[in-house]
């Protein structure tokens, strides 16, 4: 599915179609209330509030508390924080980069054994010893598994993300 705005795309990735409907409503009507969003989207007010609070917790939107002149109580008017969208994306890239580096270290510091059956798990040396070099799933003998292609793929992704973050001026890679 194609999205017209980065904010809408992020909303979809975070929570699916309900998030997309709320995101579009926020973009179409700045400084809108949760009730107005519910009315515009056809979603239940509790669903709208759940989405709004999630987007707010990720600093993608801001809520401004104002007194409703008709009813007399306080309501929140919600607005997209466009300048935080890129920051959010870069933060997610940094998290992925950290996980990839941990995974690469794991792949480089272990020897792996596998029986050759794709539905069976890959085992570390210690696990293979404990299983007497027999696959715990299919009982076939375990052989040393080559993980060099996986390591190359992880390194390529690390380099790609590092380059993107440096290009965006978000160093610390």
NORFENMO-V488292 format. One record per residue. N is the residue number from 1. RES is the residue in one letter. PHI is phi in degrees with one decimal (none if undefined). Layout:
N,RES,PHI
N,RES,PHI
This chain:
1,X,none
2,X,-93.5
3,X,-118.0
4,X,-81.5
5,X,-143.9
6,X,-60.9
7,X,-60.0
8,X,-66.3
9,X,-63.4
10,X,-61.7
11,X,-57.9
12,X,-62.2
13,X,-64.1
14,X,-75.0
15,X,-153.7
16,X,88.2
17,X,-66.3
18,X,-60.9
19,X,-64.2
20,X,-63.0
21,X,-63.4
22,X,-66.6
23,X,-61.0
24,X,-64.7
25,X,-63.0
26,X,-64.7
27,X,-70.8
28,X,-77.6
29,X,-143.2
30,X,-67.8
31,X,58.7
32,X,-107.2
33,X,-91.3
34,X,-62.1
35,X,-67.4
36,X,-66.7
37,X,-65.8
38,X,-59.5
39,X,-65.0
40,X,-70.9
41,X,-98.8
42,X,79.8
43,X,-87.8
44,X,-67.6
45,X,-58.8
46,X,-64.8
47,X,-65.9
48,X,-59.9
49,X,-63.8
50,X,-59.6
51,X,-64.6
52,X,-60.6
53,X,-65.5
54,X,-67.6
55,X,-63.5
56,X,-66.0
57,X,-65.0
58,X,-95.9
59,X,60.8
60,X,-90.9
61,X,-135.3
62,X,-127.7
63,X,-113.4
64,X,-109.1
65,X,-83.5
66,X,-135.8
67,X,-84.7
68,X,-73.4
69,X,-68.3
70,X,-76.5
71,X,-95.0
72,X,89.5
73,X,-103.2
74,X,-82.7
75,X,-132.3
76,X,-103.7
77,X,-106.6
78,X,-102.5
79,X,-147.0
80,X,-73.0
81,X,-99.8
82,X,-57.1
83,X,-69.2
84,X,-91.4
85,X,-63.4
86,X,-65.5
87,X,-62.0
88,X,-61.7
89,X,-61.6
90,X,-63.9
91,X,-62.3
92,X,-66.1
93,X,-62.7
94,X,-63.4
95,X,-63.4
96,X,-64.3
97,X,-59.7
98,X,-61.8
99,X,-64.8
100,X,-65.4
101,X,-64.9
102,X,-64.3
103,X,-64.7
104,X,-62.4
105,X,-60.5
106,X,-62.4
107,X,-65.7
108,X,-78.7
109,X,-98.3
110,X,-130.4
111,X,-102.4
112,X,-119.2
113,X,-127.9
114,X,-151.4
115,X,-86.3
116,X,102.0
117,X,-87.0
118,X,-63.7
119,X,-84.8
120,X,-95.8
121,X,-76.5
122,X,-88.4
123,X,-117.2
124,X,-75.3
125,X,-55.8
126,X,-60.5
127,X,-66.9
128,X,-65.1
129,X,-61.2
130,X,-60.1
131,X,-93.6
132,X,54.8
133,X,54.9
134,X,-123.5
135,X,-63.0
136,X,-67.1
137,X,-88.9
138,X,-113.2
139,X,69.2
140,X,-73.3
141,X,-65.7
142,X,-93.7
143,X,-121.5
144,X,-60.1
145,X,-101.0
146,X,-88.8
147,X,-109.0
148,X,-64.7
149,X,-67.6
150,X,-63.5
151,X,-61.7
152,X,-63.0
153,X,-65.3
154,X,-64.4
155,X,-61.5
156,X,-62.5
157,X,-68.5
158,X,-60.2
159,X,-63.3
160,X,-63.0
161,X,-66.1
162,X,-59.9
163,X,-63.5
164,X,-61.3
165,X,-67.4
166,X,-67.4
167,X,-63.5
168,X,-81.1
169,X,75.4
170,X,-108.4
171,X,-18.7
172,X,52.1
173,X,-93.2
